[in-house]
C-alpha cells in the first residue's frame, strides 16, 4: 500500500487528517540554533543521531548548521541516509550477520561509513566483508562506559580489541564509541554530571591502554541530549551524538536542566489527534492510541488544552481525563506531546511540517521501520 | 523507500535477516482450527478483528474457515482490507471528521461496510457523507458495556441514538457494538466471566429500550480472545470479534484459561532476532528493541532458549539476563514472543511465513501504519 499522506502543502493545520505527526518548524529551527549556541566556542564536532528522526531532510538541515554527518543504529537506517544525500554516517552500534555485513561494506563504497565493534569474532567478520567488497572500513571500539549494554570493558579489553582491528587488513581502528545511554534520563543535573564523569574516566583509561599498546586512539564519540555538555567539556570527547534535542518529548521534559549548561529545548513534535468520543463529563477519547504515540516511556501529554490529561492508551484510543468544565467536543483536534519521540516517529511515514498554522512542507520518514 | 523484505521464499529460517516478524504457519492454522472447534454447534458468527494482523491474506484465511468478514478500527485499515479482497468490514469504532467520512462513504460503494457511533452530531455527519456519496450506511450504536471508553450508556441513551440513526435518510440502524475491552486481560476466568455477565446485562437493557421505542435491534457484536466464549453463550451476542487468538502474545498468556471453554491458543508469532553483543557472562544483547517488539504490555519473552530472560528494551537493543552457563553467542538467532502482538505487527511490513524451518510465503502487512 502506498503510504497515505495526511496533509497537503498549503493546507491549514486544522484540516490535516489525524492521527498525524506534526513538526513545528519555528520551534524545530530554534532547537537547532539552541544546540549550536550552547556549543559556541567549544571544540567538539556534532554528529546528531538520526535514529530519532529517520529523515534525510532533517539530517541535511542539521548538517547545514554544522553537523559533520549523522549516527545511525542500523545498516538499513544508514542506507536511507546515504540514499537521501548524507555523505558521512557512523553506525554507532554493532552489526552482526553476513547479510548485514555485505550491505554495510557495499554502503562504504558509496559514502564515508564507520561502524562499532565489541567482539573479536565480529571484527574478523567485518574484515572479511570489507575485503570481499574491496573497501576499507573505519571501526570504533565500543566501550561500556556505565550503561551495561553493549561495549567491551574499559582499559585493556578496549586496547586488545583496538589492536585486533588495527591488525585487520581491511579495517582501520578509528576510535572509541562511548555512549552512556543510562545517564540521559537521570532526572537531576548532578546525577547526570556524575555519570558522565565516570564515563569520562573509563574513556581515559581506555585511551591510556591503547596508547600503551602503541596505537593512537582517533576520535572519541558519544553523548545524548541529556548530557552532551558534560562530554563536550570533558576534554576527551571529540564528537557528540545528541538526537532528541530537535523534538524533545515528555520523558526528556521530566529532566531538570537548570544550570546544566544545556538549553531548554522546546517541544517541536506533536501527534495531531481528533476527539472521537465524548460520552461522559469526565472523559473524552481521542483517535491516537499506542499505535500513534509510543507509550514505552509513559503517556503523551495534551499540549494545547487546559484541564485535559491523557490517562491511558489502548491500540487506537487515548482516554483523556477531563477536569470539570473542560471545553472539549467531538471533532476537536488537539496536539499531543509524545512520551518518547524516537519510537513515535517510527510509526509514521511523514512529518507534516507546519509554520504558524499552515503546512509548509511534507518530509518523508524514509528510515521508518528500518530495523535491520 | 521501498520496504526491505528480510526473507525470500524457500530460504531456511536460520538465514532470515533480523529483526523480522515470523509466523509459524502450522501453529497459526492450529489456532484457526481451535477457534472453530470451540464454537462447534454454537450459533454465533465470527468476525475477527483485523487490527491484530492488518493483513488481507490473513483475513481471507479466516474467511475460508467461516468468518463472515472482519472488523477494523480505522477507515484506512478498512480500505486496505477491501483492497485486498475482503468484501465485508465492520469499523468497530467511531469515525469522526469530514475527510474520513468521505472516504468511509466511498468505501461503502465498493464493499459491505458498517460503522459505529456514540454521538448524535456524528450521526448527522455520517448521514450527510452517505447522502453525498449516494450510499446507505449501516450504523451500529456503540454501548459502554463496562470499559468506560467509547460508547453511549446502556438503555435509553442507546435507544435514543438508535432512533436518531433510524431517522436518518441515508443510514440504517444495524445493531449494537458491545465490546468489553477492559475484560480481556483480567487474569482469572471468573473475573472475565463476571465482566461479560455485566456487559450482557447492559446489552439486554439496551435491546429492551430499543424495542420499547418500536425498533428492532439487529445484530449485537463484540468480544475478544479473552472472553469470546462467554459472549457466545450469553444469548444476546450474534457475532464475536476475537483478534489475538491467531497469534497469542505474552500478555494473553498470563491469563488463566482452565475451564473457561476457551482453548489454549499457542504462540504462532515471533520476533526473530540476532545476538549482537556478549561482553559479560550474565548478559547478552539482541538486535530487537522496542522498535521491533512493542513493550506497552511488558517485555517480550525468549521462546526457544533456556536460561535467558528479556530484561529491558531500548530503541534498538534488547538486554537478556542470562543464567550461569547459558550457551548464547554473538550471531545466534533467537525467537522472541512479543509482549503485545497488535502494536508489534504494526512495526513491520511483512510476515515471514515459516513451516518446519523453511520460508513458505511472505505476506505483506498492507495496513501497517494505517492509523487514519
Interface residues (C-beta under 8 A of the other chain):
Chain A: X1 X3 X4 X6 X15 X17 X18 X19 X20 X51 X73 X74 X76 X80 X83 X93 X94 X95 X96 X97 X99 X100 X118 X119 X121 X122 X144 X148 X149 X150 X151 X152 X153 X181 X274 X275 X276 X277 X278 X279 X280 X283 X285 X287 X288 X290 X291 X292 X294 X295 X296 X313 X314 X315 X316 X317 X319 X330 X331 X342 X343 X346 X347 X348 X349 X366 X367 X368 X369 X370 X371 X372
Chain B: X1 X3 X4 X6 X15 X17 X18 X19 X20 X51 X73 X74 X76 X80 X83 X93 X94 X95 X96 X97 X99 X100 X118 X119 X121 X122 X144 X148 X149 X150 X151 X152 X153 X181 X274 X275 X276 X277 X278 X279 X280 X283 X285 X287 X288 X290 X291 X292 X294 X295 X296 X313 X314 X315 X316 X317 X319 X330 X331 X342 X343 X346 X347 X348 X349 X366 X367 X368 X369 X370 X371 X372
